[in-house]
Amino acid sequence: MIKEIIAAILSGLTLVCALPTQEEPIMDKTIPAELEYIPDSYRQPADQPGTLEKLTYDTWESFSYEEQNQRLTKEAWVYVPYGYDENKKYNIMYLSHGGWSNETTIMGTPGSPHEFKHIVDHAIEDGKMQPILIVLPTYNNTSPQDSGDYGLAIQLTNNFHNELLNDLMPAAESKYSTYAEDTTPEGFAASRDHRGFGGFSMGSVNTWRTFQYCLDYFRYFMPMSGSGYDGQTAAEIVEQSGHKRSDFFIYAMSGTADFAYSAFKHQIDSMAQTGTFTMADSEDEGNLAFREREGYAHDGRASDEYTYNGLLFFWPAQ
């Protein structure tokens, strides 16, 4: 009789342990073979809109960051989902703009929201995507025109990780509720599975630099139509980081009529040949995916569609 009771108890415990927890929803995290088009209706305001909030923080001039002798006050915008509850934890995505742009380019401002803000609102409202926080920073340094200088922008994206880790992330994740228990590097490292970075064009270059310097703090990367380095260099970054190949996922996208397509696709292909990166449709199968859209060029329509698809994959609704 005692054996039967113990067996019943153990059986009950097994069933309880097998149930999903609130923080571990059942999600379909598979990348479709074809990119999803954005519904036309998503380009109009949603019934349950999130808000755009200005985040002001202090940092240091990019090229003399380590000396910290020129303080800068910068602004980022934060997309806060409809129904945001500070008692809940939210995944967080950092989205970097491209050249000739700034922190308002991707989603706009409260008084002038851009289409992509409406697109995210609808995706959350329709249950395609979890409510998430999106931080929209700028790598512009001492001038709003910095991103319009290609050579300067390359250098600024290479330096941006200093500001990102030490100033922007602490400011954003101390104000909003994320999975980071604190805003130390250790706290960010412990919560990296709930954090992503992405960008189009020069924002894609910024994404590759974030992968290079901040792999400890981000799991998801979404580079779009902008190269960073060759495949062997990317493999060396992973090996030197000490991370396993299952510790991250890169979802890359571009269009066949994009001037950056050839070099970008070459980088992805060369990464897949190193053995460090495995092309896959899900995190269970590998750590690198590439999707392309026939005929798409280097423009806002492509950027919106790629970013939309990436967010649907990283954090789909339950």
TATAZI-V986115 format. One record per residue. N is the residue number from 0. RES is the residue in one letter. OMEGA is omega in whole degrees, 0 to 359 (NA if undefined). Layout:
# TATAZI-V986115
n:N res:RES omega:OMEGA
n:N res:RES omega:OMEGA
This chain:
# TATAZI-V986115
n:0 res:M omega:180
n:1 res:I omega:179
n:2 res:K omega:180
n:3 res:E omega:180
n:4 res:I omega:179
n:5 res:I omega:180
n:6 res:A omega:180
n:7 res:A omega:180
n:8 res:I omega:180
n:9 res:L omega:179
n:10 res:S omega:178
n:11 res:G omega:179
n:12 res:L omega:180
n:13 res:T omega:180
n:14 res:L omega:179
n:15 res:V omega:182
n:16 res:C omega:184
n:17 res:A omega:182
n:18 res:L omega:178
n:19 res:P omega:178
n:20 res:T omega:181
n:21 res:Q omega:182
n:22 res:E omega:180
n:23 res:E omega:182
n:24 res:P omega:176
n:25 res:I omega:184
n:26 res:M omega:175
n:27 res:D omega:183
n:28 res:K omega:177
n:29 res:T omega:180
n:30 res:I omega:179
n:31 res:P omega:180
n:32 res:A omega:180
n:33 res:E omega:176
n:34 res:L omega:179
n:35 res:E omega:175
n:36 res:Y omega:177
n:37 res:I omega:178
n:38 res:P omega:181
n:39 res:D omega:182
n:40 res:S omega:181
n:41 res:Y omega:182
n:42 res:R omega:176
n:43 res:Q omega:181
n:44 res:P omega:180
n:45 res:A omega:178
n:46 res:D omega:181
n:47 res:Q omega:185
n:48 res:P omega:169
n:49 res:G omega:181
n:50 res:T omega:173
n:51 res:L omega:183
n:52 res:E omega:180
n:53 res:K omega:177
n:54 res:L omega:179
n:55 res:T omega:182
n:56 res:Y omega:178
n:57 res:D omega:175
n:58 res:T omega:182
n:59 res:W omega:178
n:60 res:E omega:193
n:61 res:S omega:188
n:62 res:F omega:177
n:63 res:S omega:187
n:64 res:Y omega:184
n:65 res:E omega:179
n:66 res:E omega:179
n:67 res:Q omega:180
n:68 res:N omega:176
n:69 res:Q omega:182
n:70 res:R omega:175
n:71 res:L omega:171
n:72 res:T omega:185
n:73 res:K omega:179
n:74 res:E omega:169
n:75 res:A omega:173
n:76 res:W omega:181
n:77 res:V omega:173
n:78 res:Y omega:180
n:79 res:V omega:188
n:80 res:P omega:176
n:81 res:Y omega:179
n:82 res:G omega:180
n:83 res:Y omega:182
n:84 res:D omega:183
n:85 res:E omega:178
n:86 res:N omega:177
n:87 res:K omega:178
n:88 res:K omega:183
n:89 res:Y omega:168
n:90 res:N omega:184
n:91 res:I omega:180
n:92 res:M omega:175
n:93 res:Y omega:183
n:94 res:L omega:182
n:95 res:S omega:177
n:96 res:H omega:179
n:97 res:G omega:180
n:98 res:G omega:179
n:99 res:W omega:187
n:100 res:S omega:178
n:101 res:N omega:186
n:102 res:E omega:180
n:103 res:T omega:189
n:104 res:T omega:188
n:105 res:I omega:185
n:106 res:M omega:179
n:107 res:G omega:180
n:108 res:T omega:180
n:109 res:P omega:181
n:110 res:G omega:181
n:111 res:S omega:181
n:112 res:P omega:178
n:113 res:H omega:185
n:114 res:E omega:185
n:115 res:F omega:175
n:116 res:K omega:178
n:117 res:H omega:181
n:118 res:I omega:178
n:119 res:V omega:177
n:120 res:D omega:183
n:121 res:H omega:182
n:122 res:A omega:178
n:123 res:I omega:181
n:124 res:E omega:182
n:125 res:D omega:176
n:126 res:G omega:176
n:127 res:K omega:187
n:128 res:M omega:175
n:129 res:Q omega:170
n:130 res:P omega:181
n:131 res:I omega:172
n:132 res:L omega:177
n:133 res:I omega:179
n:134 res:V omega:184
n:135 res:L omega:183
n:136 res:P omega:171
n:137 res:T omega:173
n:138 res:Y omega:171
n:139 res:N omega:190
n:140 res:N omega:181
n:141 res:T omega:181
n:142 res:S omega:176
n:143 res:P omega:181
n:144 res:Q omega:185
n:145 res:D omega:184
n:146 res:S omega:177
n:147 res:G omega:176
n:148 res:D omega:188
n:149 res:Y omega:182
n:150 res:G omega:178
n:151 res:L omega:181
n:152 res:A omega:177
n:153 res:I omega:180
n:154 res:Q omega:182
n:155 res:L omega:177
n:156 res:T omega:177
n:157 res:N omega:180
n:158 res:N omega:193
n:159 res:F omega:183
n:160 res:H omega:179
n:161 res:N omega:179
n:162 res:E omega:182
n:163 res:L omega:185
n:164 res:L omega:189
n:165 res:N omega:188
n:166 res:D omega:185
n:167 res:L omega:182
n:168 res:M omega:176
n:169 res:P omega:180
n:170 res:A omega:183
n:171 res:A omega:189
n:172 res:E omega:167
n:173 res:S omega:179
n:174 res:K omega:183
n:175 res:Y omega:186
n:176 res:S omega:176
n:177 res:T omega:179
n:178 res:Y omega:178
n:179 res:A omega:179
n:180 res:E omega:174
n:181 res:D omega:185
n:182 res:T omega:171
n:183 res:T omega:174
n:184 res:P omega:179
n:185 res:E omega:178
n:186 res:G omega:177
n:187 res:F omega:179
n:188 res:A omega:182
n:189 res:A omega:184
n:190 res:S omega:187
n:191 res:R omega:180
n:192 res:D omega:183
n:193 res:H omega:185
n:194 res:R omega:178
n:195 res:G omega:177
n:196 res:F omega:179
n:197 res:G omega:178
n:198 res:G omega:181
n:199 res:F omega:176
n:200 res:S omega:177
n:201 res:M omega:172
n:202 res:G omega:175
n:203 res:S omega:175
n:204 res:V omega:178
n:205 res:N omega:178
n:206 res:T omega:179
n:207 res:W omega:178
n:208 res:R omega:176
n:209 res:T omega:175
n:210 res:F omega:182
n:211 res:Q omega:188
n:212 res:Y omega:189
n:213 res:C omega:179
n:214 res:L omega:178
n:215 res:D omega:191
n:216 res:Y omega:181
n:217 res:F omega:175
n:218 res:R omega:188
n:219 res:Y omega:181
n:220 res:F omega:183
n:221 res:M omega:175
n:222 res:P omega:183
n:223 res:M omega:174
n:224 res:S omega:175
n:225 res:G omega:186
n:226 res:S omega:178
n:227 res:G omega:183
n:228 res:Y omega:180
n:229 res:D omega:185
n:230 res:G omega:181
n:231 res:Q omega:176
n:232 res:T omega:178
n:233 res:A omega:179
n:234 res:A omega:179
n:235 res:E omega:177
n:236 res:I omega:180
n:237 res:V omega:183
n:238 res:E omega:181
n:239 res:Q omega:180
n:240 res:S omega:184
n:241 res:G omega:180
n:242 res:H omega:174
n:243 res:K omega:181
n:244 res:R omega:178
n:245 res:S omega:185
n:246 res:D omega:183
n:247 res:F omega:174
n:248 res:F omega:179
n:249 res:I omega:177
n:250 res:Y omega:185
n:251 res:A omega:182
n:252 res:M omega:176
n:253 res:S omega:180
n:254 res:G omega:186
n:255 res:T omega:178
n:256 res:A omega:180
n:257 res:D omega:181
n:258 res:F omega:180
n:259 res:A omega:188
n:260 res:Y omega:186
n:261 res:S omega:181
n:262 res:A omega:180
n:263 res:F omega:180
n:264 res:K omega:177
n:265 res:H omega:179
n:266 res:Q omega:181
n:267 res:I omega:180
n:268 res:D omega:181
n:269 res:S omega:175
n:270 res:M omega:182
n:271 res:A omega:181
n:272 res:Q omega:185
n:273 res:T omega:186
n:274 res:G omega:178
n:275 res:T omega:182
n:276 res:F omega:180
n:277 res:T omega:178
n:278 res:M omega:186
n:279 res:A omega:175
n:280 res:D omega:179
n:281 res:S omega:180
n:282 res:E omega:179
n:283 res:D omega:187
n:284 res:E omega:184
n:285 res:G omega:186
n:286 res:N omega:183
n:287 res:L omega:176
n:288 res:A omega:177
n:289 res:F omega:175
n:290 res:R omega:179
n:291 res:E omega:178
n:292 res:R omega:181
n:293 res:E omega:175
n:294 res:G omega:181
n:295 res:Y omega:182
n:296 res:A omega:183
n:297 res:H omega:186
n:298 res:D omega:184
n:299 res:G omega:179
n:300 res:R omega:179
n:301 res:A omega:181
n:302 res:S omega:180
n:303 res:D omega:184
n:304 res:E omega:179
n:305 res:Y omega:182
n:306 res:T omega:177
n:307 res:Y omega:180
n:308 res:N omega:179
n:309 res:G omega:180
n:310 res:L omega:178
n:311 res:L omega:180
n:312 res:F omega:183
n:313 res:F omega:184
n:314 res:W omega:177
n:315 res:P omega:177
n:316 res:A omega:181
n:317 res:Q omega:NA
